[in-house]
Amino acid sequence: MKITIVCDVLGKENNGTTIAAMNLIRYLRKHGHEVRVLCCDQDRIGKHKKDKVATSAEDTATNAD
């Protein structure tokens, strides 16, 4: 299943929003889903390969496994 997660914050994993979103993303991907993330957090732009998380609807996290 293709799933898009929309977050307002997805910075370092030091706050509840980011931790919950990352846990959900990891869980869904572990179970074979294609997860995309739409987030306006400037800290994540261009870091999707390192963090295994996409940061816009055009980027996909499927190749990160």
N, C-alpha and C positions, 0 to 999 in steps of 0.2 A: 504494500500500500504506500502511496506517496502522501506524506504528511508535511504540512508547513506549520512551524511554530512561530508565532509572532510575539516578540518581546520588546519592551521599551529599554531594558538594560540587560546586557550580557557581557559584563566586564570580567574582572578577576573573580574567582570563586570565593568571595569573602562576604557575600550578602545572600539573604534568603531567596531573592528572585533568581539570581544567577545559579545558585546551587540547585534549586528546584528545576529550573529549565534544563540545565546540563544533565541532571539525573534522568529526566524524562527523555531527552535526546539520546543519551547512551542506552537506556532501556529499550526504546523503540528500535534503534539501529541494531542492537544485539538480537532482537527478535525478527530481523530481516526487513524492516521497513526502510524506505527511502525518506530521509528526513531533510527538510530544508528549513532554514531559519531566516526570518525577515526581522531585522533589528536596526535601529538608527544609532546604536552605540558606536561612536567614532573609534573607540579603542579596539574594535574587532575588525575593522576594515582591512582586508588583505591578509588576515591571519588565519583564514579558514583551513588552510592546509596544515599548519602547525597545530592548531587547536582541534582539528577534525570537525569543525563546525562551519557551515556556510553563513554568510552575513547578508545575503540579499536573495531575492527570488531567482536571480539569474545564476547564482552559485549553488552548487549542490554538494551535499556531504556524503554522497554515495561512494565516492572514490577514496574516501579516507580510511576505509578498513584495511 
